[in-house]
């Protein structure tokens, strides 16, 4: 089909692809084969992230945190993305809601996320992350 994918479709694909990147980047056995440039390319200038704890992070802090977290998980680390739904949108901007479930060290956590994307012709899926807000649905057990 020659028709360009919808903004929601591109953002949904980006959400899934980025979380696949995270698994590969964080799992020690896979980290050497991962291109960190892919992550940097989709983190838009001026990006803000509100972590589940409520801490507000700017783009540089998010990029540094992910860079430093390379190969910090074992093979049991997994992320699944659930319930991707569109929110408000314009021709070149969209809010997307989704649930991220993580299995780390045998412990499950879940977070409700909302992300703002803008179009970007240089990004792998044609969108870049501009804002991310995560809220705990299930805090990881200690």
N, C-alpha and C positions, 0 to 999 in steps of 0.2 A: 504494500500500500504506500503510495507516494505522499499521503497526507502526513504532516508533522504530528507527532504524538502530543496529546493534550498536556497542558501544564501539570495537572494532577498526576497523570501517568508518569511524566518525567520526574516529578518530585517523589512519587512513590518508589520508583526504581532507584532513585538516589538514596533514599532512606535504607532500603534493603542492601544496596551495594556498599554503602558506607559501613553498615554494621558487619557485613562480611569482611570488609577491610579490617575492622577492629579485631575480629576473632583471629584473623591471620596475623595481624601485627602483635597482638598480645600473647598468643600461644608461642612459646619458645621454639617448638619444633618447626614452626612455619615462618617465623619472623624474618629470616634471612632472604626469603623470596619476595618480600613485599616492598613496593615502591611508595615511600612516604610522601613523595611529591603529589600523588593522587589525593591524599588527605588535604594537603596545603592548598591545592588547586580549587577545592570546593568550599573552603572556609572563606566566606566573603569578607572584604574589608569592613571594619566596623562591627563584626560579629559580636554578639553578646550571648552568653549562656547563663541561665539560672539553674544551678545544680539542684538535685533533690534536697540538699541540706539548706537551700536558700541563698547560698553564696553566689554572687554575681561575678562572672569571669569575662574578661575581654578576649579578643581573638588571640593575642600573643600568649596569654596564660593557658588557653585551651590547647593551642598548638604545642606549647612546651610540655604540658602535662601528658598529652598523648605521645609525644616523642620520647619522653622519659619513661613511659610505661611499656616500652617495647619488650617483648619476651618475658613478661612478668607472670604469665599464667601457664598452667599445665594443660595437657590435651583435653581435660574435661571441661574447659571453659567453653561456653556456648551462649549465643544470643539468638533470640527469635523475635520477630516483629509481628504484632497482631493488630487487628482492627484499624487499618489505615483508612482514614476518612478525610474528605476535603472540608475545609472551613472557608472563610472569606477569601475572595480572590479578585484580581483585576487581570488585565491582559498579560502583565509581566510579573505578578507577585501573587503568592498563595500561602495560606496558612494550612498546614496539614497536621492532623491529630493521629497519634498512634500509641500503642503500648509496646514497651520494650521489656522483654523478660530475659534475665541473665541467670545462668548457672555457673557459679564460681566456687571452687573448693567444695563442691557438693551442696552448696546452699543456693536456694532460689531467691531472686528478688524481682520485683516488677515495678515499673514506673510509667506513669502517664506522661506523654510528651506532646508538646505542640511546637512546631517549627515553622518559621517563615522562610520562604525561598523566593529568590528573584531569578529571572532568566539570565543566562550567561553563555554566550556562544563558545567560550573557551573551556567550560566545565565539561567533564565526561558525559553527563546526562543532560546538559543544557540548562542546569540550575545550580545556584550556589546557596549555601546556608547563610542566613542573615541574623537569625535569632532562634534560640532553642530554650525551652523551659521544660524542666523535668520535675515531677512530683511523685513521691513515693506512694505506691499502691500496696506494696509488700516490701518492707525493709528487710535486708538480708539478716539472717540469724547470726548471732555472735558465737 
